[in-house]
């Protein structure tokens, strides 16, 4: 084991944090593509790689999506309806991030969702490694599962 590499990896693991404040400038498309390519190197059960990546560019667009999602939630719809009362009216659920990366499971089984979590962790560690500390610089990543929820 290489001590230098191990130390750098541990710094990335221990140093990564979830934050809720983002700089206004965006990543370049090539920077984002590099992170996605690295994320696809995450392990997956039987090497199925059951993920797809969706990218939403622009803080204004994300603010619109935030308003739609809050309306949906406040109407008492979906699996998170019970949390509607905790949502402040002025909250942007994407925290004003200029870019959102959604890692979507392409299957509806539990393993696909877990594999996407591994891809998300790999994505976040790569972002940290490339100097995007805590993803706080310019993007937000999320994991989504296609599971159907009954009302």
Phi, psi and omega in degrees: 000134180274120184299317182298311181297318180298317180297317179296319178296315179296323176298319178293317181294312182281336184272341182292136179221151172275132181229169183230026178223129187234144174289154185283336183282150185261159169292157171281160179298323180292322176298315181294318178299321178297318179296320180293318177300317178296318180300328180288353176275000178297151176291151175214152181301129179053024180054034180286336181047062187276054183227155171223150182246128176243134181241131176244118182262139170105121179298324180295316178296318179294327176295319176299316179296324178298316179297319178297315181295320178294320177299316179300314180294315182292338177283357178082027182257152172083175186289345181256013184305328181295344180265003184303323182292344181267001186266117177287142184301328184267007182282132170263114186293348176258008172056034177062024176294142179279345181217138175237130173248123178250125177260113187255134173287133180270356175234164182256016178271161182300321183297322179298317179295319178295320178297323177295325176297322177295320177296320179296317178297317178297318177302312183293320178294321177297318179299316178299315181302322182273013174092004177270070186307124175060018185058011184283344183294302191210012179202163178232136179243145179217158177244135180233146178243143182279010182305143179271133178250132179271138180280000000 
